[in-house]
Amino acid sequence: MKQKLARNIALTFRVDEKERELINQRMKAAGISTLRHFLLKMALNGRVISVEMDSIAECNRLLLFCA
């Protein structure tokens, strides 16, 4: 009798060669041996940092103005 998998939804996406190499490097640096475990960990626990470049440009402009 087959057991029903708890994880029954497959997610797929495409990357280019450079992106795949970066993923491999980060996976190796994290000490995680399988791509599935690495991607799952990053998707569930990773952080996305969003930087608003307009604010940084304005800060730089103000710093240069004050100098």
CYANA upper distance limits for C-alpha pairs under 8 A (distance plus 0.5 A):
 15 VAL  CA     19 GLU  CA      6.31
 15 VAL  CA     20 ARG  CA      6.69
 16 ASP  CA     20 ARG  CA      6.71
 17 GLU  CA     21 GLU  CA      6.73
 18 LYS  CA     22 LEU  CA      6.82
 19 GLU  CA     23 ILE  CA      6.70
 20 ARG  CA     24 ASN  CA      6.68
 21 GLU  CA     25 GLN  CA      6.66
 22 LEU  CA     26 ARG  CA      6.69
 23 ILE  CA     27 MET  CA      6.47
 24 ASN  CA     28 LYS  CA      6.60
 24 ASN  CA     35 LEU  CA      8.46
 25 GLN  CA     29 ALA  CA      6.64
 26 ARG  CA     30 ALA  CA      6.58
 27 MET  CA     31 GLY  CA      6.87
 27 MET  CA     32 ILE  CA      6.04
 27 MET  CA     33 SER  CA      7.68
 27 MET  CA     34 THR  CA      8.46
 27 MET  CA     35 LEU  CA      7.77
 27 MET  CA     38 PHE  CA      6.60
 28 LYS  CA     32 ILE  CA      6.61
 28 LYS  CA     33 SER  CA      7.54
 32 ILE  CA     37 HIS  CA      7.48
 32 ILE  CA     38 PHE  CA      6.52
 33 SER  CA     37 HIS  CA      8.16
 33 SER  CA     38 PHE  CA      8.25
 34 THR  CA     38 PHE  CA      6.84
 35 LEU  CA     39 LEU  CA      6.52
 36 ARG  CA     40 LEU  CA      6.52
 37 HIS  CA     41 LYS  CA      6.52
 38 PHE  CA     42 MET  CA      6.65
 39 LEU  CA     43 ALA  CA      6.45
 40 LEU  CA     44 LEU  CA      6.59
 41 LYS  CA     45 ASN  CA      6.10
 41 LYS  CA     46 GLY  CA      7.40
 42 MET  CA     46 GLY  CA      4.78
 42 MET  CA     47 ARG  CA      8.26
 52 GLU  CA     56 ILE  CA      7.42
 53 MET  CA     57 ALA  CA      6.62
 54 ASP  CA     58 GLU  CA      6.68
 55 SER  CA     59 CYS  CA      6.71
 56 ILE  CA     60 ASN  CA      6.69
 57 ALA  CA     61 ARG  CA      6.66
 58 GLU  CA     62 LEU  CA      6.70
 59 CYS  CA     63 LEU  CA      6.61
 60 ASN  CA     64 LEU  CA      6.67
 61 ARG  CA     65 PHE  CA      6.64
 62 LEU  CA     66 CYS  CA      6.73
 63 LEU  CA     67 ALA  CA      6.79
